[in-house]
Amino acid sequence: MSIWKRTTVIAVSALTAVALTACGAKSGLDAPEQPTVLELLASDLRGSLQKTVEATDKSDSVTVTLQGTTGGEKVSVQGVVDLGDPVKVEMTTAGVDGTPTTVRMIGAVAYVQIPAADRASSGGKSWMKLDLTGAGEQMGMNFTKQLEDVDPTKQVKTLLATEGVTVVGEETVNGARTVHYTVTAPVATYLGQLDAKLRSAVEQQYAKQGVKELKLDLWVDEQYRPRRAGMDMGKMGDMTIDYTDYGKPVHIETPSPAETTDLAEMLKGLKDLRTGN
């Protein structure tokens, strides 16, 4: 479950975008020179963030790389997000013993790849399936809706909703020229961008850790595409996500039933053995 939680954060936190730039052309002998996109990003803050929202809403896929800490533990995740219908996510992270672990989310169903050394206990099958719909009902959450509503613009919208956003300046991120924005936002402002059912649980987590505000950073390139996003959550941890390969074809397949063992059925079988049913 801890692996799934990490992956979901990435899935919900993932900021995608498509190119949406228009170049100003000179016409006439004395036509005024048009500002560059980077100049507009720095000078027209709200207008540029709104364009980033609009561009990101049109995104269909992105590659993400996350580095950070949560609960005092280092987290490193790489993967891709397909924002089709249903939303699909495939992430690779290090397991408890350091072995790479692949997790796929297809709608509200999670598939965790079983290490080769452990497949004998699962009948030789290579994937463990867990339908999170029932778990979501018990938690008052709709995981299907959470993934369908994966909004890569949440951080951008938080910046738009927060007073005091400042421009740090131009910076190069993974070879791309960007403008860096930063703001310290009240937790309530960030929570306002989350699904209502998820909001309460997240709010409780922040309150338990005494987190009252979040430091948010965003780097936007010349095509109004987020290239990096950062969040400092105080005692709860921090994360930095890099975004590359916008629009690159993504193929995330549902593991075949022949290669899948259902965790719910497995647990039910164990319960039946204990009760003698």
Secondary structure, DSSP 8 states (H G I E B T S, - for coil): -HHHHHHHHHHHH--------------STT------HHHHHHH-HHHHHHHHHHHHTT--EEEEEEEEEETTEEEEEEEEEE-SSS-EEEEEEE-TTS-EEEEEEETTEEEEE--GGGGGGGTT--EEEEE-HHHHHHHT--HHHHHHT--TTHHHHHHHHSTT-EEEEEEEETTEEEEEEEEEEEHHHHHTTS-HHHHHHHHHHHHHTT--EEEEEEEEETTS-EEEEEEE-GGGEEEEEEEE-TT---------GGGEEEHHHHHHHHHHHHHT-
